C-alpha cells in the first residue's frame, strides 16, 4: 500500500513516496534516491523495505530543481540529464530536506518514533551527510560517491552507520575509498563492507552492474543492521 506525503519546509513543500507495511505501528526507513529521481527503481526499493516491516519514505530531493523527476539508466540522454541535475543539486539543502523528511515521517500516526536513513549512489553520499547532520537512529550508505569530500565532518557521527563500497566502482576510485576507510577506521559507530569484484550500483535491480550475490549479501547485512538499531 503506497501513498504520498507532502513535506513542508521554509523554502516550500515537496513530496515523498510512502510505502506502508502490513503491521503497524512500525519504524521508519527514509530511502534516499539515486541521480535518476524517485523513479520506479526507488519506489521498488521503498516497497521492499515496507515488506520488511518498515514505513518506507522516499523524498523527492530534486524538488528544488524540478519536482517529480523520473529518469532511467537505459539511455545516454537520461544519463546526461541525471548528471546535469546532480551538478546543480545542493547537498546542504538536501541534508536539510532529509531532516524535514525524518520529522514528517516520525509524525505519521503509525510511526514508532525510530527512523533510519538508507541511500544509494547520490543517496549513499547524502546518507553519510545525514549521519553527520540529522537525528536519525541509524544510517546505511550504498556506494556513495563524493563522501571523501565531507570526511572533515566524520567527528559528528554519533549513531550507527553501515557503508557498502564496490571495489571496482568507477565513480569512487580506490584512492577515495582508501581515504574514506582511513578517516573512519577509528569510529566505533561505523562499519564498512567492501565488495571487491562489484561495480557501482551493484544493488540496482535491472542495472548494467547488478550483482545478484553481492546485492543479496549487502541487503542481508543492511536488514540485520536495521533490525538491531530500529527495534
C-alpha positions in Angstrom: 0.0 0.0 0.0 1.5 3.3 -1.1 0.6 7.0 -0.6 2.1 10.4 -1.0 3.5 12.6 1.9 3.7 16.4 1.5 6.6 17.8 3.5 6.6 21.5 4.3 9.8 23.5 4.7 10.7 27.2 5.0 11.5 27.1 1.3 8.4 25.3 0.1 6.7 21.9 0.0 8.0 18.8 -1.6 6.6 15.2 -1.9 7.7 11.8 -0.8 6.6 8.4 -1.9 5.4 6.3 1.1 5.1 2.5 1.2 3.3 1.1 4.2 4.0 -2.3 5.9 1.2 -4.7 6.8 1.9 -4.5 10.5 1.7 -1.1 12.3 3.0 0.7 14.2 6.4 0.5 12.6 9.8 2.2 12.4 10.6 4.5 9.5 13.2 4.0 6.8 13.9 7.1 4.7 15.1 6.0 1.3 17.4 8.4 -0.5 17.3 8.4 -4.3 19.9 7.9 -6.9 20.6 10.6 -9.5 17.6 9.5 -11.5 14.9 10.8 -9.2 12.2 9.0 -7.3 11.7 6.6 -10.2 10.3 3.1 -10.4 13.6 1.6 -9.1 13.5 3.8 -6.0 9.8 3.2 -5.4 10.6 -0.6 -5.7 13.3 -0.2 -3.1 10.9 1.5 -0.8 8.3 -1.2 -1.4 10.9 -3.8 -0.4 11.6 -2.0 2.9 7.9 -1.9 3.5 7.7 -5.7 3.0 10.4 -6.0 5.7 8.1 -4.2 8.1 9.1 -0.5 7.8 7.3 2.6 6.9 9.4 3.5 3.8 9.5 7.1 2.8 11.4 8.2 -0.4 11.6 12.0 -0.6 12.0 13.9 -3.9 15.3 15.6 -3.2 15.5 17.2 -6.6 12.3 19.2 -6.0 14.2 22.5 -5.8 15.5 21.9 -9.3 12.3 20.3 -10.8 9.7 18.4 -8.9 8.8 14.8 -9.9 11.9 13.9 -12.0 11.8 10.3 -13.1 14.7 9.1 -15.3 16.1 5.6 -16.0 19.7 4.4 -16.6 18.8 3.0 -20.0 19.7 5.8 -22.4 22.7 8.2 -22.8 20.2 11.1 -22.9 18.8 10.2 -19.5 22.3 9.8 -18.0 23.2 13.3 -19.2 20.1 14.7 -17.7 20.7 12.9 -14.4 24.3 14.2 -14.2 23.0 17.7 -15.0 20.7 17.6 -12.1 23.5 16.2 -9.9 25.8 19.1 -10.8 23.0 21.6 -9.8 22.0 19.7 -6.6 22.8 21.5 -3.3 23.8 18.8 -0.8 23.5 21.2 2.1 19.8 21.9 1.3 19.4 18.1 0.6 20.6 17.4 4.2 18.0 19.9 5.5 15.3 18.2 3.4 16.3 14.8 4.8 15.8 16.1 8.3 12.5 17.6 7.3 11.5 14.2 5.9 12.5 12.5 9.2 10.4 15.0 11.2 7.4 14.5 8.9 7.7 10.7 8.8 8.1 10.3 12.6 5.0 12.4 13.0 2.9 9.9 11.0 0.2 8.3 13.2 1.6 4.8 12.8 5.3 5.6 13.1 7.0 4.1 16.2 9.5 7.0 16.6 12.6 5.2 15.4 13.9 6.1 12.0 16.9 5.2 9.7 18.2 6.7 6.5 19.2 4.4 3.7 20.6 5.8 0.4 22.1 4.7 -2.9 24.6 6.4 -5.3 24.0 10.1 -4.7 21.7 9.0 -1.9 24.6 7.0 -0.4 26.7 10.2 -0.1 23.6 12.0 1.3 23.2 9.2 3.8 26.7 9.8 5.1 26.0 13.5 5.3 22.7 12.7 7.1 24.8 10.8 9.6 26.7 13.9 10.4 23.8 16.4 10.3 20.5 14.7 11.2 19.0 12.9 14.2 18.1 9.6 12.6 18.8 6.5 14.7 20.8 4.6 12.1 22.3 5.1 8.6 23.0 2.7 5.7 25.0 4.0 2.7 25.4 2.2 -0.6 28.3 3.2 -2.9 28.1 6.9 -2.0 30.2 8.9 -4.5 31.6 12.1 -3.0 31.8 11.0 0.6 35.5 11.8 0.6 34.7 15.5 0.2 33.0 15.5 3.6 35.3 13.5 5.8 36.0 16.6 7.8 32.6 16.1 9.4 33.3 12.5 10.5 33.6 13.5 14.1 29.9 14.5 14.1 28.8 10.8 13.6 27.2 9.6 16.8 24.8 6.9 15.6 25.5 3.6 13.8 26.5 3.9 10.1 27.0 0.9 7.8 28.6 1.5 4.4 28.8 -0.7 1.3 31.6 0.1 -1.1 32.2 -1.5 -4.5 35.8 -2.5 -5.2 35.5 -1.7 -9.0 33.4 1.5 -8.6 34.3 3.9 -11.4 32.7 6.8 -9.5 34.6 6.1 -6.2 38.2 5.3 -7.2 40.5 3.3 -4.9 42.2 6.4 -3.7 38.8 7.9 -2.5 37.8 4.6 -0.9 41.2 4.4 0.9 40.6 8.0 2.3 37.1 7.0 3.5 38.4 3.9 5.3 41.3 5.7 6.8 39.2 8.6 8.1 36.5 6.3 9.6 38.6 3.3 10.8 38.6 4.5 14.5 34.9 5.4 14.6 33.2 2.7 16.6 29.8 3.7 15.1 30.9 3.0 11.5 31.1 -0.4 9.8 32.5 -0.5 6.2 32.0 -3.5 3.9 33.8 -3.7 0.6 32.7 -5.9 -2.3 35.9 -6.4 -4.3 34.6 -7.6 -7.6 31.5 -5.4 -7.8 30.9 -2.1 -9.6 28.9 1.0 -8.8 25.2 0.4 -8.3 25.6 -3.3 -7.9 22.3 -3.4 -6.0 20.2 -1.7 -8.7 18.0 -4.5 -10.0 18.0 -4.4 -13.8 21.0 -2.2 -14.0 24.1 -3.0 -16.0 26.2 -3.6 -12.9 23.7 -5.5 -10.9 25.5 -8.3 -9.0 22.9 -10.7 -7.5 25.3 -12.3 -5.0 26.8 -9.1 -3.7 23.4 -7.4 -3.6 22.0 -10.2 -1.6 24.9 -10.0 0.9 24.7 -6.2 1.2 20.9 -6.3 1.6 21.0 -9.0 4.2 23.7 -7.1 6.2 21.5 -4.0 6.0 18.4 -5.9 7.0 20.1 -7.2 10.1 21.6 -3.7 10.9 18.2 -2.1 10.7 16.6 -4.8 12.8 19.2 -4.2 15.5 19.0 -0.4 15.5 15.3 0.2 15.0 13.8 -2.2 17.5 
